Amino acid sequence: MLSSKRQPVRLIAMLSAIIVVLAGALTYALTRPTSPTSTNGIMVAQSSAPASPKPMTELDRATALAALRANASTLDPEETTETLILQKSTGSERDALSAYLISRGMVACTTTTPQYVKETACALTGSGNAQHWKTVAVDGGCYKDCPVTKVTVPLADVVVEQVTGIQLLQNQATAHFTYHIEPNALGHSLLGWIGHKHFCGTDYPATWGKGTQQNEAAFEQFDDGWRFSGVSSAAAFFDPNVTLCNGL
């Protein structure tokens, strides 16, 4: 009789143990760290795995052309801008740009004769300052008696025509392209004013009349794509269309 009374107690104990084991298994299943699983014998990475890097792509002509046109102002600035130098001078000869700006009231000059030497000093007027051209004051070499102001005047734009070829070397690329110089509104006005006059300095009709020219640009590949890094062959050469002036 004693053993028969203990049977329900043992049964209850066994059921309690089973419930504890099942609860522990369920808790482990819900909280265990994720790990690769197998599908048909192939290991599949979970979402927590780092993304694989994007495959490297070749630089195509359309991408290079779009980048060159977006950076056209940096391709050949020597032919698209002119530096106007305003300083005291004893000369009388003027280049075309300074003469044109004087005629349009953007630059004004005054003449004095200290110690019987004729000197001319020029500066931008209110109309000239209203153009918001980049202006830099530099040391003229004689302290305050001969200040020099350099004014950068934009006169033309680089128009990229097409990309004619691309050379690839790992993550570097060189794009060969053609372009021409197109005078802006001020440049066209300057050309019309020059007409058949002769000036020292830059011969703008000859400089801008070269037609289609060729150059090269460098590109570098990053994880987000190709980036334009500059012109490969800078136009650093003596321009035969420039003659020296003895005045402003």
MIMARDREN-508546 format. One record per residue (C-alpha): residue in one letter; x, y, z. Coordinates in steps of 0.5 Angstrom, whole numbers, plus 500, padded with zeros to 3 digits. Example, Ala and Ser with C-alpha at 12.3 -4.5 7.8 and 13.67 -1.06 7.14 Angstrom:
a525491516 s527498514 
//
This chain:
m500500500 l506505501 s509504495 s502505491 k502512495 r508514492 q507513485 p503519484 v509523487 r514520482 l510521476 i509529478 a516529479 m518526472 l513531469 s516537472 a523535470 i521534463 i518541463 v524544466 v528541460 l523543455 a523550458 g531550458 a531548450 l526553448 t530559452 y537556448 a533556441 l531563442 t537566445 r543563441 p547567437 t546566429 s551562425 p551560418 t546555416 s546550411 t541549405 n542543400 g549542403 i551549402 m553554407 v549560407 a551567411 q546570415 s544578415 s549580420 a555578415 p559584412 a557586405 s562584400 p565590396 k562593390 p566590384 m571594380 t568597374 e572600368 l571607366 d567608360 r567614355 a560617357 t562617365 a569621363 l565626358 a560628364 a566629369 l570633364 r564637362 a563638370 n570640371 a571644364 s573651368 t579647370 l581644364 d585650361 p584656365 e590660361 e586661355 t579662359 t582668363 e586674363 t590677369 l589684369 i595688373 l593694375 q600698378 k603705377 s607705370 t611710366 g609706359 s604708354 e602702351 r596698353 d594691352 a587690349 l583688355 s585694359 a584698353 y577695353 l575696360 i578703360 s573705354 r567701358 g568705364 m570699368 v578701369 a580709370 c587711370 t590718373 t596721370 t601725375 t608727373 p612727380 q619729379 y618730372 v616723370 k610722367 e606716371 t600713370 a596709376 c589705374 a584702378 l577698378 t571703378 g565702381 s562698375 g569694375 n568692382 a561690381 q563684376 h566681382 w572679379 k577675383 t582681386 v589680389 a593685392 v601684392 d607687394 g610691388 g617691391 c617698393 y613698399 k607703399 d609707393 c607702387 p602697390 v600692385 t593689384 k592683380 v585682377 t582675374 v578676368 p574670365 l573671358 a572664355 d569657357 v572650355 v567646351 v569639351 e567636345 q568628346 v572623349 t576619344 g580614348 i581611355 q587608357 l586603364 l592601369 q589598375 n585604379 q588609374 a585612368 t587617362 a582620358 h584623351 f579628349 t578634344 y575641346 h575648344 i575655347 e568659346 p568666348 n563668353 a559674353 l565679355 g569675351 h565676345 s564684346 l572684347 l573681340 g568686337 w571692340 i578690338 g576689330 h582690326 k586694332 h593692334 f595691341 c600688345 g599683350 t594677348 d592676341 y585674343 p582672336 a588668334 t588665341 w581663341 g581661334 k585655334 g579650333 t579643336 q584642341 q587635344 n588634351 e589628357 a585628363 a587623369 f582619373 e582615379 q577609382 f575609389 d569605392 d564609390 g566610383 w571614378 r573621380 f576626376 s583628379 g586633374 v589635367 s594630365 s598635360 a598642362 a598647357 a605650360 f608653353 f610659350 d604662347 p606666340 n600670341 v602674346 t607680346 l610684351 c607691353 n611697356 g605700360 l598697363 
//
